[in-house]
């Protein structure tokens, strides 16, 4: 997983998809950014009229990957085996190696 954060394949390719100038992906990104802050989740994830379903799914999948990758990178910087031996999410759940 180290390659994901430090200039590996995914770092160079995935973030560029759906982020270009006037491409369909860029237009979809603008739509996503405009609807996510609206507070209406149904509207935010709805396929915009006239857009290709596969393009919509691709842009959202790449965005989701980028967000998870950012979170993973942040966690691995601060939470290591030495300083976070047990990572728990409450009294009923625990991540066990």
BARO-939221 format. One line per field, with one value per atom (N, C-alpha, C, CB): x, y, z; chain; residue number from 1. Coordinates in pm, whole numbers. Glycine has a CB too. Example, Ala and Ser with C-alpha at 12.3 -4.5 7.8 and 13.67 -1.06 7.14 Angstrom:
BEGIN
c1 = [1319;1230;1320;1131;1285;1367;1290;1408]
c2 = [-569;-450;-330;-447;-225;-106;3;-60]
c3 = [780;780;780;905;708;714;787;572]
ch = [A;A;A;A;A;A;A;A]
i = [1;1;1;1;2;2;2;2]
//
This chain:
BEGIN
c1 = [81;0;85;-92;211;299;299;441;293;296;177;303;67;-52;-28;-169;48;66;191;71;288;416;451;524;362;393;379;529;307;287;189;237;151;62;-67;29;-133;-262;-248;-327;-140;-117;-111;12;-53;-34;-150;85;-234;-338;-477;-337;-518;-656;-701;-675;-622;-672;-701;-574;-644;-663;-796;-550;-853;-978;-1091;-1009;-1173;-1286;-1250;-1362;-1129;-1088;-1040;-979;-1048;-993;-1075;-981;-1037;-1099;-1247;-1029;-1283;-1424;-1474;-1444;-1408;-1450;-1580;-1340;-1642;-1764;-1738;-1819;-1622;-1587;-1579;-1454;-1524;-1514;-1652;-1427;-1740;-1877;-1948;-1956;-1925;-1986;-1931;-1964;-1800;-1740;-1804;-1587;-1830;-1895;-2034;-1903;-2106;-2240;-2232;-2308;-2136;-2119;-2089;-2005;-1995;-1958;-2076;-1841;-2158;-2272;-2382;-2329;-2403;-2514;-2477;-2569;-2350;-2313;-2338;-2168;-2319;-2341;-2486;-2263;-2575;-2716;-2788;-2786;-2735;-2802;-2900;-2872;-2924;-3015;-2933;-3114;-2913;-2828;-2885;-2810;-3016;-3077;-3044;-3230;-3052;-3022;-2873;-3065;-2790;-2645;-2598;-2573;-2664;-2619;-2701;-2626;-2799;-2886;-2812;-3014;-2831;-2771;-2828;-2797;-2742;-2792;-2858;-2676;-2960;-3029;-2933;-3143;-2944;-2864;-2722;-2859;-2683;-2547;-2542;-2495;-2426;-2404;-2385;-2282;-2458;-2450;-2309;-2547;-2241;-2106;-2008;-2057;-2021;-1933;-1960;-1955;-2087;-2125;-2069;-2279;-2082;-2029;-1876;-2071;-1811;-1664;-1614;-1612;-1673;-1629;-1652;-1705;-1766;-1795;-1709;-1941;-1679;-1593;-1452;-1590;-1400;-1266;-1263;-1223;-1367;-1373;-1376;-1495;-1456;-1464;-1327;-1570;-1261;-1127;-1031;-1074;-1033;-943;-969;-958;-1095;-1129;-1082;-1280;-1105;-1061;-909;-1116;-843;-697;-640;-648;-703;-660;-676;-741;-789;-813;-711;-956;-687;-589;-450;-583;-411;-280;-267;-255;-373;-372;-362;-499;-441;-438;-303;-546;-243;-116;-2;-82;-17;84;86;60;-31;-42;-68;-149;-123;-157;-69;-308;32;124;109;271;177;171;223;251;314;371;277;501;210;128;-23;154;-66;-209;-220;-278;-189;-192;-332;-133;-430;-568;-649;-627;-711;-796;-940;-759;-1019;-1156;-1254;-1175;-1375;-1481;-1594;-1535;-1567;-1668;-1662;-1807;-1754;-1748;-1775;-1845;-1838;-1876;-1788;-2017;-1705;-1628;-1479;-1677;-1396;-1251;-1185;-1196;-1078;-999;-890;-938;-887;-792;-703;-866;-574;-480;-468;-343]
c2 = [-120;0;126;0;113;230;307;188;235;301;392;198;368;450;594;391;612;746;816;738;742;804;796;739;848;859;731;910;632;506;522;399;411;411;488;269;456;519;669;454;709;852;930;872;871;944;937;893;834;814;848;672;790;803;945;720;1026;1159;1245;1229;1211;1293;1263;1270;1147;1112;1197;963;1251;1331;1467;1257;1515;1643;1741;1622;1704;1788;1912;1709;1986;2114;2107;2169;2096;2096;1957;2187;1853;1717;1685;1616;1576;1531;1504;1405;1444;1416;1542;1343;1648;1775;1834;1875;1822;1871;1791;1863;1660;1577;1612;1428;1641;1680;1809;1699;1904;2029;2001;2127;1910;1874;1808;1779;1718;1651;1753;1546;1842;1944;2034;2028;2065;2154;2086;2202;1956;1889;1829;1782;1799;1736;1826;1695;1954;2046;2084;2170;2033;2072;2010;2035;1902;1835;1729;1935;1720;1621;1510;1686;1401;1293;1227;1188;1212;1152;1234;1141;1364;1451;1447;1596;1434;1434;1311;1441;1197;1074;1039;959;1119;1094;1123;1179;1037;1057;1184;934;1279;1403;1372;1503;1448;1425;1434;1526;1338;1339;1287;1475;1243;1194;1042;1235;992;849;785;823;677;610;561;493;503;452;564;376;678;793;843;908;850;895;802;903;672;574;583;433;599;607;728;615;843;965;952;1088;898;883;775;851;669;563;615;443;690;748;846;819;928;1023;950;1114;844;764;704;652;647;591;696;533;814;921;962;1043;969;1006;899;1028;772;663;659;527;681;681;794;696;910;1022;989;1149;929;889;784;834;686;582;643;477;732;796;874;887;944;1021;929;1107;822;729;661;625;619;548;640;484;769;864;873;1002;873;897;773;995;670;550;434;515;403;295;182;347;72;-43;-6;-161;90;130;218;203;312;406;380;545;287;250;98;314;36;-112;-166;-165;-98;-142;-28;-187;-54;47;-1;69;70;27;134;-5;90;180;184;137;146;145;14;166;-6;-124;-257;-108;-254;-379;-415;-372;-324;-350;-326;-261;-411;-393;-451;-459;-389;-442;-527;-327;-654;-748;-803;-863;-806;-864;-1013;-800]
c3 = [0;0;0;119;27;34;-97;70;-210;-340;-365;-447;-300;-319;-276;-243;-171;-115;-166;33;-212;-243;-390;-162;-474;-616;-695;-633;-642;-713;-828;-617;-887;-1003;-977;-1044;-869;-841;-817;-720;-756;-729;-859;-649;-963;-1088;-1183;-1156;-1173;-1273;-1222;-1320;-1113;-1068;-1037;-948;-967;-934;-1057;-847;-1172;-1291;-1360;-1388;-1337;-1403;-1348;-1384;-1435;-1393;-1337;-1291;-1359;-1303;-1409;-1200;-1535;-1641;-1669;-1767;-1771;-1808;-1838;-1924;-1966;-2006;-2039;-2124;-1993;-2023;-1951;-1983;-1993;-1927;-1780;-1995;-1751;-1612;-1529;-1606;-1586;-1513;-1488;-1591;-1585;-1567;-1458;-1700;-1457;-1353;-1216;-1383;-1208;-1080;-1029;-1096;-1118;-1077;-1022;-1197;-1088;-1042;-904;-1143;-886;-757;-648;-765;-674;-576;-541;-628;-639;-616;-535;-749;-554;-487;-353;-575;-329;-202;-82;-204;-96;15;37;-8;-46;-38;80;-165;137;247;200;332;69;14;-51;-89;21;-28;-154;81;-161;-281;-406;-265;-393;-507;-541;-475;-440;-462;-539;-329;-520;-586;-710;-488;-741;-857;-988;-848;-1087;-1219;-1281;-1312;-1317;-1380;-1514;-1399;-1551;-1678;-1796;-1695;-1887;-2009;-1994;-2062;-1874;-1853;-1868;-1713;-1907;-1923;-1786;-2014;-1760;-1630;-1600;-1626;-1700;-1677;-1642;-1800;-1709;-1679;-1537;-1781;-1500;-1367;-1260;-1355;-1283;-1188;-1180;-1228;-1294;-1296;-1216;-1441;-1240;-1170;-1020;-1224;-980;-837;-773;-817;-847;-793;-770;-889;-866;-852;-735;-982;-721;-611;-477;-625;-469;-346;-313;-360;-414;-395;-341;-527;-400;-357;-212;-449;-173;-35;64;-21;30;117;124;67;11;7;94;-139;90;174;322;139;357;496;540;512;455;486;508;372;420;433;562;316;599;724;845;734;844;958;972;942;862;871;914;738;893;940;1092;880;1152;1296;1379;1320;1320;1395;1348;1380;1426;1392;1493;1390;1468;1559;1698;1502;1703;1832;1914;1809;1850;1928;1921;1882;1838;1830;1826;1703;1936;1937;1919;2068;1974;1961;1902;2098;1788;1726;1743;1573;1822;1847;1803;1994;1774;1731;1832;1594;1954;2058;2135;1999;2229;2314;2242;2425;2126;2060;1941;2015;1893;1772;1796;1657;1735;1746;1623;1875;1578;1468;1530;1378;1492;1551;1441;1626;1466;1369;1389;1380]
ch = [A;A;A;A;A;A;A;A;A;A;A;A;A;A;A;A;A;A;A;A;A;A;A;A;A;A;A;A;A;A;A;A;A;A;A;A;A;A;A;A;A;A;A;A;A;A;A;A;A;A;A;A;A;A;A;A;A;A;A;A;A;A;A;A;A;A;A;A;A;A;A;A;A;A;A;A;A;A;A;A;A;A;A;A;A;A;A;A;A;A;A;A;A;A;A;A;A;A;A;A;A;A;A;A;A;A;A;A;A;A;A;A;A;A;A;A;A;A;A;A;A;A;A;A;A;A;A;A;A;A;A;A;A;A;A;A;A;A;A;A;A;A;A;A;A;A;A;A;A;A;A;A;A;A;A;A;A;A;A;A;A;A;A;A;A;A;A;A;A;A;A;A;A;A;A;A;A;A;A;A;A;A;A;A;A;A;A;A;A;A;A;A;A;A;A;A;A;A;A;A;A;A;A;A;A;A;A;A;A;A;A;A;A;A;A;A;A;A;A;A;A;A;A;A;A;A;A;A;A;A;A;A;A;A;A;A;A;A;A;A;A;A;A;A;A;A;A;A;A;A;A;A;A;A;A;A;A;A;A;A;A;A;A;A;A;A;A;A;A;A;A;A;A;A;A;A;A;A;A;A;A;A;A;A;A;A;A;A;A;A;A;A;A;A;A;A;A;A;A;A;A;A;A;A;A;A;A;A;A;A;A;A;A;A;A;A;A;A;A;A;A;A;A;A;A;A;A;A;A;A;A;A;A;A;A;A;A;A;A;A;A;A;A;A;A;A;A;A;A;A;A;A;A;A;A;A;A;A;A;A;A;A;A;A;A;A;A;A;A;A;A;A;A;A;A;A;A;A;A;A;A;A;A;A;A;A;A;A]
i = [1;1;1;1;2;2;2;2;3;3;3;3;4;4;4;4;5;5;5;5;6;6;6;6;7;7;7;7;8;8;8;8;9;9;9;9;10;10;10;10;11;11;11;11;12;12;12;12;13;13;13;13;14;14;14;14;15;15;15;15;16;16;16;16;17;17;17;17;18;18;18;18;19;19;19;19;20;20;20;20;21;21;21;21;22;22;22;22;23;23;23;23;24;24;24;24;25;25;25;25;26;26;26;26;27;27;27;27;28;28;28;28;29;29;29;29;30;30;30;30;31;31;31;31;32;32;32;32;33;33;33;33;34;34;34;34;35;35;35;35;36;36;36;36;37;37;37;37;38;38;38;38;39;39;39;39;40;40;40;40;41;41;41;41;42;42;42;42;43;43;43;43;44;44;44;44;45;45;45;45;46;46;46;46;47;47;47;47;48;48;48;48;49;49;49;49;50;50;50;50;51;51;51;51;52;52;52;52;53;53;53;53;54;54;54;54;55;55;55;55;56;56;56;56;57;57;57;57;58;58;58;58;59;59;59;59;60;60;60;60;61;61;61;61;62;62;62;62;63;63;63;63;64;64;64;64;65;65;65;65;66;66;66;66;67;67;67;67;68;68;68;68;69;69;69;69;70;70;70;70;71;71;71;71;72;72;72;72;73;73;73;73;74;74;74;74;75;75;75;75;76;76;76;76;77;77;77;77;78;78;78;78;79;79;79;79;80;80;80;80;81;81;81;81;82;82;82;82;83;83;83;83;84;84;84;84;85;85;85;85;86;86;86;86;87;87;87;87;88;88;88;88;89;89;89;89;90;90;90;90;91;91;91;91;92;92;92;92;93;93;93;93;94;94;94;94;95;95;95;95;96;96;96;96;97;97;97;97]
//
